[in-house]
Amino acid sequence: MRNPEKWADLHIHSSFSDGEWSPKEIILTVSKLGLSAIAITDHDTIAGITEAEKIASTAGIEIIPAVEINTDYNDKEIHILGYYLDINSPALSEGLKRQREARLKRNEEIVGKLNKLGLKISFEEVLGLAGGESLGRPHIAQALVNRGYAQCKEEAFAKWLKRGSPAYVPRRSISWQEAIKLINQARGIAVLAHPGKSYVDHLIPQMIKEGLEGIEVWHPSHSPEDSERYLQICKDLSLLPTGGSDAHSHKDIPLIEQFKVSFKCVERLKGKKG
């Protein structure tokens, strides 16, 4: 008799960054969905991992220490995922701290621009919505919704927060090269997140030279054709294929069910880790 297929989600966000649910809520949810492993990939912070690990074993869920580091490249965003990190790495901790400090300053400037546009929200209320370590534009968007300036966060982004909009402030982040280096210094595995959103396929060979070891093949932003293309690139360049839902809240449960990946992805990551 064959063993039943095991599943994992290698891209989930918690309330320690821009997610709306706690690590505990995530673990209880994915346990009910029958997953065996998850990676909480919060933006520029690993603070949620310890909380997740405390309760994961009782739920029978393996927690993969992970992060998503946001970087800019020309007019594009490039996100780098890191898996099986040494969360006690001083270099990683210091690098992520600098990222979060830059986020704080950027978002304070965005709130200032919004105030000048007549949208009266305070930086303190945005901080209160963030809760966790990593402040982001979604928290500002939620403040705008709470104040009645927008009906939903998507509308807030479209009107004021996206690139080219009136309150947009460019990110002051590390480069993708530095992000990969940070992950490698923490003895982790660097993976290019949702490349179908950034359209930087031409950079992948250079990224490999810098230490990239995988590509996120399966993601909600990818069409089936995108996934097939990136899977072929992984085969051609000997990269690890990964995937996940990029879930941020309970409303994304259908995405978890759709974009869960075979546990073989986890085993390949472990094999690379050695």
Steps between C-alpha positions, in 0.01 A plus 500: 500500500640839398551772758263797451648808332635761740462871428667829592452874452831681467370859495270628777495836683406558863405802709870550570512670158203577275290192571173521692533176699734383773742210457271295725200568278704402194612172654150404613366581152758307299472206740129475418590519131728201538835669436818356650733802475487877454740789465392826663673742265439836663641810333838597642442331837539156654327593827198274439701181462565442870129536585410262218750238610360497855166361388582332169617169643173439684313558173735272306621784277863551402608865506765597246693807627451750219476865395407713200739789437369789291741675263474745212662475159458801273120545489421145609470315829699181543416283800740234623381212717735332744440149635652296783666807646710513812273747679780578747729630224632846605541607137140410417363670811691821430408502131129451569511767770634751245221399262234559765646837596488605135137381483416710804646817351341439160153445641528804723570703185200343326272600788641852475415515131150372567449769764604768249242357261234551768474140618519522876654185636773489763821302499412376848181332379693335216753367751212367707364311201840349426534328835803300392854604414466567130296806400373516142272686262214251564478641853465852360239372256304351790514833686357672190219244487431545872472875449259458209735631232482169311264205494780244498878480516522438126326831436732678743802364316358592161423859602795593721758231580613318187800607295420820311211601729491828698622366835750244373849510649778288347636219714846538651595137516801282453575358157394152393869406508519603866179312578639178357825556691311548828314173448819315409677644807219354710568163331164521327377423150422804283199475266365759256140578602215521246721597202192537281427825686844655455594389146872473571561164337811643334658543843461137608843383371663791684299420812628143490856630503409704810363193679137453385396135528131493410198662334144526630322322217145469637341826621156667468643770273629242252299369209534128420729606216717701743532201731591272214765745378659541842492127563692452175750769602553311826569180306732674254699685768488236777297721734253389768131559414285623790150641539240632735181695549643835618204488741445796735174411675214252533349628176802350321422142608389413142845610381668268750291212370582590139870583531621249756799309371619143534710427807768401251575874471580502872716189466695660215562810712619281784726313263655825381545608859685176566 
